[in-house]
Amino acid sequence: MIVVTGAAGFIGSCLVSKLNAENFNDIVVVDDFSEREKDKNLEGKKFSQKVHRDDFHEWIAENHSLIQFVFHIGARTDTTEFDVEIFNKLNLNYTKEVWKLCVEYGLPLVYASSAATYGMGELGYDDNHSLCEKLKPLNPYGESKNDFDVWALAQERKPYFWAGLKFFNVYGPNEFHKGRMASVIFHAYNQMVESGKVKLFRSHNPDYKDGEQLRDFVYVKDTVEVCYFFMHHRKDSGIYNLGTGKARSFADLATNTFSAAGKEANIEFIDTPEDIRDKYQYFTEAKMDKLKGIGYNKKFYSLEDGIEDYVKNYLIPEKYM
């Protein structure tokens, strides 16, 4: 059996869909299952068992002999939450326990890290292990992810195979429940439908024009392809960036969202909220040499193709992956 934590969430549920498409149906889905809105993410999917996240560590101890692979995708991902204890509990300490159990029972592990570990990008976006201790994340979420990466690298005892994936700006189906944390594409589409225009944050950095802030936007279908690759690769353990390697502007994002819906672009700029203004990334771009260097050769969706697929096949018909 294959374990997927965070299985009712965005990336986790898309990973379950990918596994089903590859005829893997003996899947144990782990989450807290309390958000009823997330139930739709698992509708129609094949899995053998549901386990509450609070019972997961005990469940592994009792069922480890049946487990083939562990995908630990679940995490608290709210970048506007500043209660450090929440992240210490749900991200850092919880993942440490998953790691220790995978070591004890000889289980391969892929876990979700984040590009939020890179902070303002002062040291670039290179997934070189030697840089992890030097990174300065901008919020408790990013700190919790980097703290675990640093801890994992320092461990003498590691799973026989493990990979931490630094997800960049992921967008795509099954993010309906994420509210403020949903992708800019999701918000742009809904604004377009409701008002005929899209609001983007004005630049508060003289080096960037309004709408020209740059991010590495990666389609969720690509992220689960990489997860699936590692399930079979099971060597070259380490921390890997997971983006496209190509930064694109928010203006490009908005324009392509309008285009995919067959509408003329209408963009309005608003001030970046003060609570995130001084912690706002103006540029992110994954260095992808490391992943390609171990043999991953699938082409990533371009921003144009990813948005077109997302808008036409999921947002307009309100379908889930």
N, C-alpha and C positions, 0 to 999 in steps of 0.2 A: 504493500500500500504506500501511497504518497501522501504526505502531510502538507497542507497549505494553511498557515496562520494568516489572519486578516482576510479570510476567504470571502466574507460578505462585503468587503470593501472594494475599492476601485481596482487596483492592480491585482489583488488577490483573486477576485472573481473572474477577471479576464484570464488569469493564469489557469483557473479551473476550466474555463471554456476551451483554452488551448489544449490542455491535457485531454479533455473529452474528445476534441477533434482528432487527437492522435491515438484514440481508443484506450486511454487510461481512465478507467471509471472507478477503480478502488481507491477513492480519495477520501481522506479524513479532513473535513473542513473545521477550522478552529476560529472562533471569534467570540465576542460577548453576546451577539445576536439580540441586543436590546433595542437597537434602532430599527423599528419596523420598516422604515423607508428603504433600508438596505436589503430587505427580504427579496425584492425583485431582482437583485443582482445574482441570486442563486436559483431563481425560478427556471425550471427546465433543464438544469444541470444535473449530471449524474455524479453521485458521491455515495459512499457507503456508511458514513457516520458523521455526526455533529458532536464536537467537543467544546464546551465552554472554555474560554481562555484561562479562567481561574483554576480549572481542573486539568489543564494540559500537561503540566510538569509531572503530576502523578500518573496521568494516562500514559505518557511516554515510558515511564518506569515499568508499567504493567504490560505494555504492548510493543516494546522495542524490537522484539524478535520478528515482528510482522512488517516493520517499516523499511522501505527501500530508500526513501529520500525525504528530506525535510526542507521545505521552503518557508522560511520565517519572514513573511511580508508584513505582518501586523505590527502597528506602531501608533503612537499618538503623533499626529502629523501637523497639528495646529501651530503655525509659526507665530501667531499673535498671542499664544498662551505663554505667560511668564512665570507660572508656578513651577519652579525647578523640581520640586518633589514629585510632581505628576510624571515628568519625563524620567526622573531617576527610577521610579517604580515601573512604569510601563515600557520604557525603551531600554534604559541601561541595565538595570538589575534583572528584569525579566529575560532579556536576551542573553545575559551572562549565564542564567540558569539553563536556558535552551542549549547554549554552547557546551556547558559542562555535561549535560545529559548525552549530547551527541558524541562527546569524547568518550564517556563511560561505556556507551553501548555500540560504538563503532558506526555511527550514522553520518552520512554525508549531509552537508548543510550549505544552503544559500540563504543569506539574510539581506534585508534591505538597509543599505546605508543611504546617504543623500548628498546631493551637490551643495546642500545648505552647510556642509562642513567647511566649504571653501571661503565662507565669509564674503568679504568684498573682493576676493580674488587677488589679494596682494601678492600671493606666491604663485599665481597662475592656477590652472585647472589640470594639473598633472597628477595622475593616480599613483605616483611613486610613493612607496611605503615610508621612505625617509622623511617625507614632508608632513605626515599626519600630526606629529607632536607639535609642529610649528603653526598649524592652522588656527585661525581665530574666527570661529562662527559668530554670527550676529545675534543669535537668539538661543534660548534654552533648548529648543528642538534641535537645532544644528549642533549645539554643544553635546547633547545626549548621544547623537549619532557619531560624532567624532570621538567622544570619550570611549564609546564601545570599540570603534576601530582601533584606537590606540591600545586599549586593554587586550583586544584579540591578538594583535601583533606581538604583544609582550608575553603571551602565554607559552609556557614550555610544552604543555599538552594541548594539542589541537585536533579537531576532527581529521580523519585521514584525507578527506577532501572538504574544503570550505571555500566560499567566495562571498565577499561583501560587495554589493552592487550600489554604486553611487548614482541613484536616479537623478536626472536633471529635470527639466520642466515637462512632466508627463501630462498628456492630454488624451482624451478619447472616451469611448462609451463606458457606462457604469459609474460615472462620477456624479450622477444626478443628486446624490445625497450630501455632497461635500460642502454645500453652502459657500461661505466666503473663500474656502480653501480649494474650490473647484478651479479648473484651468481658466485662463483668460479667454480662451476660445469658447468655452461653455457660456461664460458671462456675456461675451460679445454677441453670440448667437441670440441669447434670450433678450438682450437689450434691443437688438435689431428687430426682433419679432414684436416686442412691446412698443417701441417708440420710433422705429425706422432709422435709428442712429446708434452708434457705438461710442461709449465714453472710454477714453484712455487717459492714463496718468500723464500730466504735464511733466516735463523734465525740470528738475531743480538742480541740475548739474550743467554748468556752462559748456562742457565738452560734448553734450548730446542735445540735439534738437528734440522738440516734442514728438513723441512717437518713434524716435530713433533709438530708444533704449533697446539693447540686444540681449536675447536669451537663446539658449539651446533648447528648443522645443522638440520633444521626442514623443512619437505616437505610441500609445500603450501596446499596440500590436507588436511593435519592435521590442519593447521591454520584455514581453512574455516569450518572444522568440529566443532572446538571449538566455532567459531562465531555462528554457527547454534545452538549449544547447549545452548548458552546464550540467544538466541532469544526466546527459550521456557522456560528456567530456570527462568529468571527474578527475582532472589533474590540473596542474598549474594553479594551485590554491593561491588566493590573495584578494586584494581589493581592486575593483575595476570600475572605471567610469562607465555610465550607461546614458549616453546622449547620442546625438547624431554627428557631433564634431563640427557642426556648422551653425553659428549664431545667426539669428534672424531678428528683424525688428518687429515691434508691436504694431507698427503701421502695416507691415507686410501681413501680419496675422489678421488684422481687422479687414484689410482689403480682400484677402482670400476668403474670409468668412462670408462677406457680402457676395463675392463672386460665386461661391459654391451654392449659395441660396438664390442665385440669379437676380441679384439686386445691385443697384448703384451704391458705391461706397459713400457713407455719410459719417464722418468722424468728428467728435467733439472732445476737447481736452479739458480735464479737471485737475485740480491740485491733488497731489499724492497725500493721503491721510497722514496727519502729523504723527500718529502712533507708529508708523512704519517708515516715515520719510528719511530718518537718519540711518536706517538699516536697510535701505533699498539697494538692490544690486542693479547696476546699469549695464553690466556685461557678464555673461557666462558662456563658456564654450568648452565642451568636453574634449580633452585630448584622448583620442580613441586608439592610439597606436598599440597599447598593451593588449586590448581585447582582440584586435585584428592579428596581432603577433602570435596568438595561440591558436589561430585557425578559424576565428569567426569571420565569415566572408559574405554573409547575407547583406543585401543592399537595404539601407534604411529608407523609410518613407521620406520624401521631401516634404516641406511644410505645405506646399500646394496640394500634393496628393493625399497627405494625411488629413488635412482639413476637409477636402472634398469627400473623402470616404466617411469621415465622422459626421459631417453635416447631412449629406444625402442619404446615408444608410442607417444612421442612428438618431441624430437630433430631430430631423424633420419627421420621420415616422415614429419617433419616441420609442425606439427599440434598444434592447440591451444586447451585449455581446455574450 
